[in-house]
């Protein structure tokens, strides 16, 4: 995904925080950053194989959290 696509997907995060998070994920070998030598500059981000292995666990954790919120009558949009 390109940076602009990520900004549109994550509307509740500031550009500074998104950039910082992407750098940390890249340093942790969870995100690949591919720079293309084009004008205008083009950069794409993708998950590394290690990060892709985490997807089932993250999905399971999300399902558990959704169930906990439902069981406790918590509105997920108001919880943060």
Phi and psi in radians as a Rosetta constraint file:
Dihedral C 1 N 2 CA 2 C 2 CIRCULARHARMONIC -1.541 0.35
Dihedral N 2 CA 2 C 2 N 3 CIRCULARHARMONIC 2.806 0.35
Dihedral C 2 N 3 CA 3 C 3 CIRCULARHARMONIC -0.971 0.35
Dihedral N 3 CA 3 C 3 N 4 CIRCULARHARMONIC -0.781 0.35
Dihedral C 3 N 4 CA 4 C 4 CIRCULARHARMONIC -1.058 0.35
Dihedral N 4 CA 4 C 4 N 5 CIRCULARHARMONIC -0.651 0.35
Dihedral C 4 N 5 CA 5 C 5 CIRCULARHARMONIC -1.148 0.35
Dihedral N 5 CA 5 C 5 N 6 CIRCULARHARMONIC -0.692 0.35
Dihedral C 5 N 6 CA 6 C 6 CIRCULARHARMONIC -1.144 0.35
Dihedral N 6 CA 6 C 6 N 7 CIRCULARHARMONIC -0.700 0.35
Dihedral C 6 N 7 CA 7 C 7 CIRCULARHARMONIC -1.053 0.35
Dihedral N 7 CA 7 C 7 N 8 CIRCULARHARMONIC -0.720 0.35
Dihedral C 7 N 8 CA 8 C 8 CIRCULARHARMONIC -1.208 0.35
Dihedral N 8 CA 8 C 8 N 9 CIRCULARHARMONIC -0.600 0.35
Dihedral C 8 N 9 CA 9 C 9 CIRCULARHARMONIC -1.301 0.35
Dihedral N 9 CA 9 C 9 N 10 CIRCULARHARMONIC -0.561 0.35
Dihedral C 9 N 10 CA 10 C 10 CIRCULARHARMONIC -2.046 0.35
Dihedral N 10 CA 10 C 10 N 11 CIRCULARHARMONIC 1.374 0.35
Dihedral C 10 N 11 CA 11 C 11 CIRCULARHARMONIC -1.293 0.35
Dihedral N 11 CA 11 C 11 N 12 CIRCULARHARMONIC -0.315 0.35
Dihedral C 11 N 12 CA 12 C 12 CIRCULARHARMONIC -1.590 0.35
Dihedral N 12 CA 12 C 12 N 13 CIRCULARHARMONIC 0.168 0.35
Dihedral C 12 N 13 CA 13 C 13 CIRCULARHARMONIC -2.062 0.35
Dihedral N 13 CA 13 C 13 N 14 CIRCULARHARMONIC 2.455 0.35
Dihedral C 13 N 14 CA 14 C 14 CIRCULARHARMONIC -1.300 0.35
Dihedral N 14 CA 14 C 14 N 15 CIRCULARHARMONIC 2.715 0.35
Dihedral C 14 N 15 CA 15 C 15 CIRCULARHARMONIC -0.991 0.35
Dihedral N 15 CA 15 C 15 N 16 CIRCULARHARMONIC -0.682 0.35
Dihedral C 15 N 16 CA 16 C 16 CIRCULARHARMONIC -1.090 0.35
Dihedral N 16 CA 16 C 16 N 17 CIRCULARHARMONIC -0.775 0.35
Dihedral C 16 N 17 CA 17 C 17 CIRCULARHARMONIC -1.188 0.35
Dihedral N 17 CA 17 C 17 N 18 CIRCULARHARMONIC -0.676 0.35
Dihedral C 17 N 18 CA 18 C 18 CIRCULARHARMONIC -1.084 0.35
Dihedral N 18 CA 18 C 18 N 19 CIRCULARHARMONIC -0.809 0.35
Dihedral C 18 N 19 CA 19 C 19 CIRCULARHARMONIC -1.065 0.35
Dihedral N 19 CA 19 C 19 N 20 CIRCULARHARMONIC -0.777 0.35
Dihedral C 19 N 20 CA 20 C 20 CIRCULARHARMONIC -1.093 0.35
Dihedral N 20 CA 20 C 20 N 21 CIRCULARHARMONIC -0.753 0.35
Dihedral C 20 N 21 CA 21 C 21 CIRCULARHARMONIC -1.139 0.35
Dihedral N 21 CA 21 C 21 N 22 CIRCULARHARMONIC -0.745 0.35
Dihedral C 21 N 22 CA 22 C 22 CIRCULARHARMONIC -1.071 0.35
Dihedral N 22 CA 22 C 22 N 23 CIRCULARHARMONIC -0.717 0.35
Dihedral C 22 N 23 CA 23 C 23 CIRCULARHARMONIC -1.095 0.35
Dihedral N 23 CA 23 C 23 N 24 CIRCULARHARMONIC -0.755 0.35
Dihedral C 23 N 24 CA 24 C 24 CIRCULARHARMONIC -1.127 0.35
Dihedral N 24 CA 24 C 24 N 25 CIRCULARHARMONIC -0.750 0.35
Dihedral C 24 N 25 CA 25 C 25 CIRCULARHARMONIC -1.122 0.35
Dihedral N 25 CA 25 C 25 N 26 CIRCULARHARMONIC -0.637 0.35
Dihedral C 25 N 26 CA 26 C 26 CIRCULARHARMONIC -1.166 0.35
Dihedral N 26 CA 26 C 26 N 27 CIRCULARHARMONIC -0.767 0.35
Dihedral C 26 N 27 CA 27 C 27 CIRCULARHARMONIC -1.098 0.35
Dihedral N 27 CA 27 C 27 N 28 CIRCULARHARMONIC -0.562 0.35
Dihedral C 27 N 28 CA 28 C 28 CIRCULARHARMONIC -1.484 0.35
Dihedral N 28 CA 28 C 28 N 29 CIRCULARHARMONIC 0.083 0.35
Dihedral C 28 N 29 CA 29 C 29 CIRCULARHARMONIC 1.121 0.35
Dihedral N 29 CA 29 C 29 N 30 CIRCULARHARMONIC 0.566 0.35
Dihedral C 29 N 30 CA 30 C 30 CIRCULARHARMONIC -1.820 0.35
Dihedral N 30 CA 30 C 30 N 31 CIRCULARHARMONIC -0.325 0.35
Dihedral C 30 N 31 CA 31 C 31 CIRCULARHARMONIC -2.298 0.35
Dihedral N 31 CA 31 C 31 N 32 CIRCULARHARMONIC 2.387 0.35
Dihedral C 31 N 32 CA 32 C 32 CIRCULARHARMONIC -1.652 0.35
Dihedral N 32 CA 32 C 32 N 33 CIRCULARHARMONIC 2.433 0.35
Dihedral C 32 N 33 CA 33 C 33 CIRCULARHARMONIC -2.044 0.35
Dihedral N 33 CA 33 C 33 N 34 CIRCULARHARMONIC 1.998 0.35
Dihedral C 33 N 34 CA 34 C 34 CIRCULARHARMONIC -1.877 0.35
Dihedral N 34 CA 34 C 34 N 35 CIRCULARHARMONIC 2.058 0.35
Dihedral C 34 N 35 CA 35 C 35 CIRCULARHARMONIC -1.766 0.35
Dihedral N 35 CA 35 C 35 N 36 CIRCULARHARMONIC 2.237 0.35
Dihedral C 35 N 36 CA 36 C 36 CIRCULARHARMONIC -1.820 0.35
Dihedral N 36 CA 36 C 36 N 37 CIRCULARHARMONIC 2.356 0.35
Dihedral C 36 N 37 CA 37 C 37 CIRCULARHARMONIC -1.453 0.35
Dihedral N 37 CA 37 C 37 N 38 CIRCULARHARMONIC 1.375 0.35
Dihedral C 37 N 38 CA 38 C 38 CIRCULARHARMONIC -2.290 0.35
Dihedral N 38 CA 38 C 38 N 39 CIRCULARHARMONIC 2.868 0.35
Dihedral C 38 N 39 CA 39 C 39 CIRCULARHARMONIC -2.132 0.35
Dihedral N 39 CA 39 C 39 N 40 CIRCULARHARMONIC 2.092 0.35
Dihedral C 39 N 40 CA 40 C 40 CIRCULARHARMONIC -1.227 0.35
Dihedral N 40 CA 40 C 40 N 41 CIRCULARHARMONIC 2.822 0.35
Dihedral C 40 N 41 CA 41 C 41 CIRCULARHARMONIC -0.992 0.35
Dihedral N 41 CA 41 C 41 N 42 CIRCULARHARMONIC 2.516 0.35
Dihedral C 41 N 42 CA 42 C 42 CIRCULARHARMONIC -2.273 0.35
Dihedral N 42 CA 42 C 42 N 43 CIRCULARHARMONIC 2.253 0.35
Dihedral C 42 N 43 CA 43 C 43 CIRCULARHARMONIC -2.314 0.35
Dihedral N 43 CA 43 C 43 N 44 CIRCULARHARMONIC 2.332 0.35
Dihedral C 43 N 44 CA 44 C 44 CIRCULARHARMONIC -2.145 0.35
Dihedral N 44 CA 44 C 44 N 45 CIRCULARHARMONIC 2.531 0.35
Dihedral C 44 N 45 CA 45 C 45 CIRCULARHARMONIC -2.021 0.35
Dihedral N 45 CA 45 C 45 N 46 CIRCULARHARMONIC 2.469 0.35
Dihedral C 45 N 46 CA 46 C 46 CIRCULARHARMONIC -2.552 0.35
Dihedral N 46 CA 46 C 46 N 47 CIRCULARHARMONIC 2.769 0.35
Dihedral C 46 N 47 CA 47 C 47 CIRCULARHARMONIC -1.330 0.35
Dihedral N 47 CA 47 C 47 N 48 CIRCULARHARMONIC 2.473 0.35
Dihedral C 47 N 48 CA 48 C 48 CIRCULARHARMONIC -1.356 0.35
Dihedral N 48 CA 48 C 48 N 49 CIRCULARHARMONIC 2.885 0.35
Dihedral C 48 N 49 CA 49 C 49 CIRCULARHARMONIC -0.976 0.35
Dihedral N 49 CA 49 C 49 N 50 CIRCULARHARMONIC -0.643 0.35
Dihedral C 49 N 50 CA 50 C 50 CIRCULARHARMONIC -1.094 0.35
Dihedral N 50 CA 50 C 50 N 51 CIRCULARHARMONIC -0.778 0.35
Dihedral C 50 N 51 CA 51 C 51 CIRCULARHARMONIC -1.130 0.35
Dihedral N 51 CA 51 C 51 N 52 CIRCULARHARMONIC -0.664 0.35
Dihedral C 51 N 52 CA 52 C 52 CIRCULARHARMONIC -1.106 0.35
Dihedral N 52 CA 52 C 52 N 53 CIRCULARHARMONIC -0.572 0.35
Dihedral C 52 N 53 CA 53 C 53 CIRCULARHARMONIC -1.150 0.35
Dihedral N 53 CA 53 C 53 N 54 CIRCULARHARMONIC -0.438 0.35
Dihedral C 53 N 54 CA 54 C 54 CIRCULARHARMONIC -1.375 0.35
Dihedral N 54 CA 54 C 54 N 55 CIRCULARHARMONIC -0.317 0.35
Dihedral C 54 N 55 CA 55 C 55 CIRCULARHARMONIC -0.953 0.35
Dihedral N 55 CA 55 C 55 N 56 CIRCULARHARMONIC -0.839 0.35
Dihedral C 55 N 56 CA 56 C 56 CIRCULARHARMONIC -1.046 0.35
Dihedral N 56 CA 56 C 56 N 57 CIRCULARHARMONIC -0.643 0.35
Dihedral C 56 N 57 CA 57 C 57 CIRCULARHARMONIC -1.210 0.35
Dihedral N 57 CA 57 C 57 N 58 CIRCULARHARMONIC -0.722 0.35
Dihedral C 57 N 58 CA 58 C 58 CIRCULARHARMONIC -1.134 0.35
Dihedral N 58 CA 58 C 58 N 59 CIRCULARHARMONIC -0.727 0.35
Dihedral C 58 N 59 CA 59 C 59 CIRCULARHARMONIC -1.097 0.35
Dihedral N 59 CA 59 C 59 N 60 CIRCULARHARMONIC -0.714 0.35
Dihedral C 59 N 60 CA 60 C 60 CIRCULARHARMONIC -1.113 0.35
Dihedral N 60 CA 60 C 60 N 61 CIRCULARHARMONIC -0.743 0.35
Dihedral C 60 N 61 CA 61 C 61 CIRCULARHARMONIC -1.109 0.35
Dihedral N 61 CA 61 C 61 N 62 CIRCULARHARMONIC -0.708 0.35
Dihedral C 61 N 62 CA 62 C 62 CIRCULARHARMONIC -1.097 0.35
Dihedral N 62 CA 62 C 62 N 63 CIRCULARHARMONIC -0.753 0.35
Dihedral C 62 N 63 CA 63 C 63 CIRCULARHARMONIC -1.084 0.35
Dihedral N 63 CA 63 C 63 N 64 CIRCULARHARMONIC -0.732 0.35
Dihedral C 63 N 64 CA 64 C 64 CIRCULARHARMONIC -1.086 0.35
Dihedral N 64 CA 64 C 64 N 65 CIRCULARHARMONIC -0.793 0.35
Dihedral C 64 N 65 CA 65 C 65 CIRCULARHARMONIC -1.112 0.35
Dihedral N 65 CA 65 C 65 N 66 CIRCULARHARMONIC -0.717 0.35
Dihedral C 65 N 66 CA 66 C 66 CIRCULARHARMONIC -1.036 0.35
Dihedral N 66 CA 66 C 66 N 67 CIRCULARHARMONIC -0.750 0.35
Dihedral C 66 N 67 CA 67 C 67 CIRCULARHARMONIC -1.134 0.35
Dihedral N 67 CA 67 C 67 N 68 CIRCULARHARMONIC -0.735 0.35
Dihedral C 67 N 68 CA 68 C 68 CIRCULARHARMONIC -1.073 0.35
Dihedral N 68 CA 68 C 68 N 69 CIRCULARHARMONIC -0.725 0.35
Dihedral C 68 N 69 CA 69 C 69 CIRCULARHARMONIC -1.154 0.35
Dihedral N 69 CA 69 C 69 N 70 CIRCULARHARMONIC -0.724 0.35
Dihedral C 69 N 70 CA 70 C 70 CIRCULARHARMONIC -1.124 0.35
Dihedral N 70 CA 70 C 70 N 71 CIRCULARHARMONIC -0.813 0.35
Dihedral C 70 N 71 CA 71 C 71 CIRCULARHARMONIC -1.091 0.35
Dihedral N 71 CA 71 C 71 N 72 CIRCULARHARMONIC -0.486 0.35
Dihedral C 71 N 72 CA 72 C 72 CIRCULARHARMONIC -1.851 0.35
Dihedral N 72 CA 72 C 72 N 73 CIRCULARHARMONIC 0.263 0.35
Dihedral C 72 N 73 CA 73 C 73 CIRCULARHARMONIC 0.909 0.35
Dihedral N 73 CA 73 C 73 N 74 CIRCULARHARMONIC 0.786 0.35
Dihedral C 73 N 74 CA 74 C 74 CIRCULARHARMONIC -1.810 0.35
Dihedral N 74 CA 74 C 74 N 75 CIRCULARHARMONIC 2.261 0.35
Dihedral C 74 N 75 CA 75 C 75 CIRCULARHARMONIC -1.410 0.35
Dihedral N 75 CA 75 C 75 N 76 CIRCULARHARMONIC 2.042 0.35
Dihedral C 75 N 76 CA 76 C 76 CIRCULARHARMONIC -1.066 0.35
Dihedral N 76 CA 76 C 76 N 77 CIRCULARHARMONIC -0.477 0.35
Dihedral C 76 N 77 CA 77 C 77 CIRCULARHARMONIC -1.304 0.35
Dihedral N 77 CA 77 C 77 N 78 CIRCULARHARMONIC -0.341 0.35
Dihedral C 77 N 78 CA 78 C 78 CIRCULARHARMONIC -1.847 0.35
Dihedral N 78 CA 78 C 78 N 79 CIRCULARHARMONIC -0.068 0.35
Dihedral C 78 N 79 CA 79 C 79 CIRCULARHARMONIC -1.344 0.35
Dihedral N 79 CA 79 C 79 N 80 CIRCULARHARMONIC -0.383 0.35
